[in-house]
Amino acid sequence: MLQALCCALRRHRWLALLGGGSLLSSLGNGLTFILVYHALLHLAAPASSLALAYLLATLPGWLGSWLGERLSTRIPPFGLLMLGEVLGLCGLLLPLGGLRLESIPLLLLAQACSAFTLGITWPAWSLIVKRGLSPGDLPAATALETLVFAAHVLLGVGVGVLLLRWWPPQALLLLDALSFVACLGVLACARRAFPQPDKPQPLAPAAALPPLSLPQRRSLWLLPLLAMVGAPAMALLPALAPMGDGGETALGFLFARSLGQLIGPLVIPARQIARLSGDNRLIAACLALFVACYLLLPWLPARGLAWPLIVLAHIASNVVFALATFSLLSHFPATQTTTATALAYRRQTLAAGTGSLLAALLADHMGAPLAVAVLGIGGWLAAVGWLAGRRENVPG
């Protein structure tokens, strides 16, 4: 996948600029993410608040994707991306207020703002790569999309953990704002380099879609299945870290998570991604590995063993994420890409939000480790049951 991505970036200047702009945006969103979690840990927020932070970092994306799908009929996709950056820049007032007032509700609302803007932009991002790339370049688009997803926290956590030792949080917010401004400039350059006119997409509501084939129906549910299995563990990951070290272990866990997310799509051979995206057994096995790693996490004899286990868990989960993303891009034509992507994203955020809410409710009553076990195993059994109803591997 890495070789395919490098070749595509060399051939398409607009794709390199789009990826660069998305990485800058991810740096900003990641800094917001790390500032919020650092502040919550500093304020000794309970496990339920940490889970609610993850809930609010995902669920408002449902409304964002709904709005983004409808705005796509009036605003060109590059315009939607730039609108998302402007909203993200304005949303920095929330973490600024939360830090100054030491307000947990404002910090949680900052996560909601980031999720809302991400929901607006994701369907537009998918439409751009679908319009601009040939089918043979879709593995590269999948790799870039998952790398940008990983960079949302990888860059933010990496830079944030380093700079929080010397910089005050307000200075990091200024860097956050500069990343959004720089992203707007890079996206403007990508828009000029794009080989096709940047025009709105005619709306194709879900009810107006033609009867879907088995691969298309399956594509719409893979991301929600991943969210159902993974969201509770991801929401409670900071709460699984030992307390009393200023939150450094929890931030390290978040960094390890994103490192696994970065590596995951790169281990998939580009020439086999079409076949692997239809392999139900592989998807079930990756989800099982993810759950098993999180079940082992609280029982490790040494804290240093936790980081490689978290990396392994998220390599497995992001293999599924990459396969699901490729399946969406490859099984729907450009005229349906916006609707299909927005529909899958809304299902994913609804599944993630439900799992995070259940995690928040259970964590305060039975503890984070047991809540992760109950919801992780339950989600995996439900996912396997759904996949078992489609026993035949779906052709890529």
C-alpha positions in Angstrom: 0.0 0.0 0.0 2.8 2.4 0.8 4.4 2.0 -2.7 1.0 2.5 -4.4 0.5 5.6 -2.3 3.9 7.1 -3.2 3.3 6.4 -6.9 -0.1 8.1 -6.9 1.3 11.1 -5.0 4.0 11.5 -7.7 1.5 11.3 -10.5 -1.2 13.6 -9.0 0.0 17.0 -7.6 -3.5 17.8 -6.4 -3.6 14.5 -4.4 -0.3 15.4 -2.7 -1.7 18.9 -1.9 -4.9 17.4 -0.6 -3.0 14.9 1.6 -0.8 17.7 2.9 -3.8 19.9 3.7 -5.5 17.0 5.4 -2.5 16.2 7.5 -2.3 19.9 8.6 -6.0 19.7 9.6 -5.4 16.4 11.4 -2.5 18.1 13.3 -4.9 20.8 14.5 -7.7 18.4 15.4 -5.2 16.1 17.1 -3.8 19.0 19.2 -7.4 19.9 20.2 -8.0 16.2 21.1 -4.8 16.0 23.3 -5.5 19.3 25.0 -9.0 18.2 25.9 -7.8 14.8 27.3 -4.9 16.4 29.1 -7.2 18.9 30.7 -9.7 16.2 31.7 -7.0 14.1 33.2 -5.6 17.1 35.0 -9.0 17.9 36.5 -9.3 14.2 37.6 -12.4 13.7 35.5 -14.1 10.3 36.2 -14.0 7.4 33.7 -17.5 8.3 32.5 -16.3 11.8 31.5 -13.4 10.3 29.5 -15.8 8.0 27.7 -18.2 10.9 27.1 -15.2 12.8 25.6 -14.8 10.0 23.1 -18.6 9.9 22.5 -18.6 13.6 21.7 -15.6 13.1 19.5 -17.7 10.8 17.3 -21.5 11.2 17.6 -21.9 14.8 16.4 -20.3 13.5 13.1 -23.8 12.0 12.4 -25.3 15.5 12.2 -22.2 16.8 10.3 -22.4 14.1 7.7 -26.1 14.6 7.2 -25.5 18.3 6.7 -22.5 17.7 4.5 -24.5 15.4 2.2 -27.1 18.1 1.7 -24.6 21.0 1.4 -22.8 19.0 -1.3 -25.7 19.9 -3.7 -24.9 23.6 -3.3 -21.2 23.8 -2.4 -18.4 22.1 -4.4 -16.4 19.5 -2.5 -13.3 21.6 -2.1 -15.5 24.4 -0.8 -17.0 22.0 1.8 -13.5 21.0 2.9 -12.5 24.7 3.4 -15.8 25.4 5.2 -14.9 22.6 7.6 -11.5 24.2 8.3 -13.2 27.6 9.0 -15.6 26.0 11.4 -12.8 24.1 13.1 -10.9 27.3 13.5 -13.9 29.1 15.1 -14.4 26.0 17.3 -11.1 26.6 19.1 -13.0 29.2 21.3 -14.5 26.2 23.1 -11.2 24.6 24.4 -9.9 28.1 25.1 -12.8 28.8 27.4 -12.6 25.3 28.9 -9.0 25.7 29.8 -9.4 29.2 31.2 -12.5 28.3 33.3 -11.5 24.7 34.0 -14.9 23.7 32.7 -15.4 20.0 31.8 -18.6 20.7 29.8 -16.8 23.2 27.6 -13.9 20.8 27.0 -16.4 18.1 26.1 -18.2 20.5 23.6 -14.8 21.1 22.0 -14.7 17.4 21.1 -18.2 17.7 19.7 -17.2 20.6 17.4 -14.3 18.6 16.0 -16.6 15.6 15.3 -19.2 17.9 13.6 -16.7 19.4 11.2 -15.2 16.1 10.4 -18.6 14.7 9.5 -19.2 17.6 7.1 -15.9 17.1 5.3 -15.5 13.3 5.0 -18.1 12.8 2.2 -16.6 15.7 0.3 -13.1 14.2 0.7 -14.3 10.8 -0.6 -16.1 12.5 -3.6 -12.9 14.3 -4.6 -10.7 11.2 -4.7 -13.4 9.3 -6.5 -13.7 12.0 -9.2 -10.0 12.5 -9.6 -8.6 9.0 -9.4 -8.9 6.0 -11.7 -10.1 2.6 -10.2 -6.4 1.4 -10.2 -5.5 4.3 -7.8 -8.2 3.5 -5.3 -5.8 1.5 -3.0 -3.6 4.6 -2.8 -6.7 6.7 -1.9 -7.6 4.2 0.8 -4.1 4.4 2.2 -4.1 8.2 2.2 -7.5 8.3 3.9 -6.5 6.0 6.7 -3.2 7.7 7.2 -5.0 11.0 7.5 -7.3 9.4 10.0 -4.4 8.1 12.0 -2.6 11.5 11.9 -5.7 13.0 13.6 -4.2 11.9 16.9 -0.7 10.6 15.9 0.6 14.0 15.0 -1.4 15.8 17.6 -0.5 13.5 20.4 3.2 13.3 19.3 3.6 17.1 19.0 1.3 17.7 22.0 3.1 15.4 24.4 6.4 16.9 23.5 5.4 20.5 23.6 3.2 20.3 26.7 6.4 19.8 28.8 7.5 23.4 27.8 4.6 25.2 26.3 1.4 26.4 28.1 -1.9 25.0 26.7 -2.8 28.4 25.3 0.4 28.4 23.1 -0.6 25.0 21.8 -4.0 26.4 20.9 -2.3 29.1 18.9 -0.3 26.4 17.0 -3.6 24.6 16.5 -5.1 27.7 14.9 -2.1 28.2 12.6 -2.5 24.7 11.4 -6.1 25.4 10.3 -5.0 28.6 8.5 -2.2 26.8 6.7 -4.6 24.0 5.7 -6.9 26.5 4.0 -4.0 27.8 1.9 -2.9 24.3 0.9 -6.5 23.3 0.0 -6.9 26.4 -2.2 -3.7 25.2 -4.1 -5.1 21.7 -4.4 -8.4 23.1 -5.8 -6.5 24.9 -8.6 -4.5 21.8 -9.4 -7.5 19.5 -9.6 -8.0 18.2 -13.2 -11.8 18.5 -13.2 -14.2 21.5 -12.4 -15.0 21.7 -8.8 -18.8 21.6 -8.9 -21.5 20.5 -6.5 -22.7 16.9 -6.5 -26.4 16.2 -7.5 -28.1 14.8 -4.4 -29.0 11.1 -4.5 -30.9 10.4 -1.2 -30.6 6.9 0.3 -34.2 6.2 -0.5 -33.5 7.0 -4.2 -30.6 4.6 -4.5 -31.2 1.7 -6.9 -31.5 -1.8 -5.3 -28.1 -2.5 -3.8 -26.0 -5.6 -4.5 -24.6 -7.8 -1.7 -21.2 -6.1 -1.9 -22.8 -2.7 -1.7 -25.0 -3.5 1.2 -22.0 -5.1 3.0 -19.8 -2.1 2.3 -22.3 0.2 4.1 -22.1 -1.9 7.2 -18.4 -2.7 7.6 -17.5 0.6 9.3 -20.5 0.4 11.7 -19.4 -3.1 12.7 -15.9 -1.9 13.4 -17.3 0.9 15.5 -19.5 -1.4 17.5 -16.6 -3.6 18.4 -13.9 -0.9 18.9 -15.7 2.2 20.3 -16.1 1.0 23.9 -12.4 0.1 24.2 -11.2 3.3 22.5 -13.5 5.4 24.7 -12.1 3.9 27.9 -8.5 3.6 26.9 -7.3 6.6 29.0 -9.2 5.2 32.0 -7.2 1.9 31.7 -4.0 3.7 32.4 -2.8 3.9 36.1 -3.6 7.2 37.8 -1.2 9.5 39.6 1.4 10.2 36.9 -0.2 13.4 35.6 -1.9 11.5 32.7 1.4 10.7 30.9 0.7 7.0 30.7 -2.8 7.7 29.3 -1.4 10.1 26.7 1.2 7.4 25.8 -1.6 4.9 25.3 -3.4 7.3 22.9 -0.1 7.7 21.0 0.3 3.9 20.8 -3.2 3.6 19.5 -2.6 6.1 16.7 0.7 4.4 15.8 -1.2 1.2 15.2 -3.7 3.1 13.2 -0.9 4.4 11.0 0.7 1.0 10.5 -2.5 -1.0 9.9 -3.3 0.0 6.2 0.4 -0.2 5.3 0.5 -4.0 5.9 -2.2 -4.7 3.3 -0.7 -5.7 -0.1 -2.1 -3.2 -2.7 -2.6 -5.9 -5.3 -4.7 -8.1 -2.9 -6.8 -5.4 -1.3 -9.8 -6.0 -3.6 -9.8 -9.7 -2.6 -9.1 -9.1 1.1 -11.9 -6.5 1.3 -14.4 -9.3 0.7 -12.9 -11.8 3.2 -15.3 -12.1 6.1 -13.0 -14.5 8.0 -10.1 -12.0 7.9 -12.3 -9.2 9.2 -13.7 -11.4 12.0 -10.1 -12.5 12.9 -8.9 -8.9 13.0 -11.7 -7.8 15.3 -11.1 -10.8 17.5 -7.4 -9.8 17.8 -8.4 -6.3 18.7 -10.7 -7.5 21.5 -8.2 -10.0 22.8 -5.5 -7.3 23.1 -7.8 -5.1 25.2 -8.8 -8.0 27.4 -5.2 -8.7 28.2 -4.3 -5.0 28.8 -5.4 -4.7 32.5 -3.6 -8.0 33.5 -0.1 -7.2 32.2 2.6 -7.6 34.8 4.6 -4.6 33.5 3.3 -1.3 32.1 5.9 -1.3 29.3 4.1 -4.3 27.8 0.9 -2.3 27.3 2.3 -0.1 24.4 3.1 -2.9 21.9 -0.2 -4.6 22.8 -2.2 -1.4 22.0 -0.2 -0.9 18.8 -1.1 -4.5 17.7 -4.8 -4.0 18.6 -5.0 -1.0 16.4 -3.0 -2.5 13.5 -5.8 -5.1 13.4 -8.6 -2.6 13.7 -7.2 -0.4 11.0 -6.8 -3.3 8.6 -10.5 -3.6 8.9 -10.9 0.2 8.5 -8.8 0.3 5.3 -10.7 -2.7 3.8 -14.0 -1.1 4.7 -13.0 2.2 3.1 -11.7 0.6 -0.1 -15.0 -1.4 -0.3 -17.0 1.8 -0.1 -14.9 3.6 -2.7 -14.8 0.7 -5.2 -18.4 -0.6 -5.0 -20.2 2.7 -5.6 -20.0 5.0 -8.7 -19.1 8.6 -8.4 -22.7 9.7 -8.6 -23.5 7.8 -5.4 -20.2 8.2 -3.5 -21.4 11.2 -1.4 -24.6 9.5 -0.3 -23.0 6.1 0.3 -20.1 7.6 2.3 -22.4 9.8 4.4 -24.7 6.9 5.1 -21.9 4.6 6.2 -20.4 7.4 8.3 -23.7 8.1 10.0 -24.1 4.4 10.8 -20.6 4.3 12.1 -21.0 7.3 14.3 -24.3 6.0 15.7 -22.6 2.7 16.5 -19.6 4.4 18.1 -21.8 6.8 20.0 -24.0 4.0 21.4 -20.9 1.9 22.4 -19.3 4.9 24.0 -22.4 5.8 26.0 -22.8 2.3 27.2 -19.1 2.3 28.2 -19.6 5.5 30.1 -22.5 4.1 32.0 -20.9 0.8 32.8 -17.4 2.1 33.7 -18.5 4.0 36.8 -20.4 0.9 38.1 -18.1 -2.0 37.3 -14.8 -0.4 36.4 -13.3 0.3 33.0 -11.6 -3.2 32.5 -14.8 -5.1 33.1 -16.8 -2.7 30.9 -14.4 -3.1 28.1 -14.6 -6.9 28.4 -18.4 -7.0 28.4 -18.9 -4.6 25.5 -16.0 -5.8 23.5 -17.0 -9.5 23.6 -20.6 -8.6 23.1 -19.8 -6.4 20.1 -17.6 -9.0 18.5 -20.2 -11.7 18.9 -22.8 -9.4 17.2 -20.4 -8.6 14.4 -19.6 -12.3 13.8 -23.3 -13.1 13.8 -23.8 -10.4 11.1 -20.9 -11.7 9.0 -22.1 -15.3 9.4 -25.3 -14.3 7.7 -23.2 -13.7 4.6 -21.2 -16.9 4.6 -19.8 -16.6 1.2 -16.8 -14.3 0.8 -17.9 -11.2 -1.2 -15.9 -10.7 -4.4 -13.7 -7.6 -4.3 
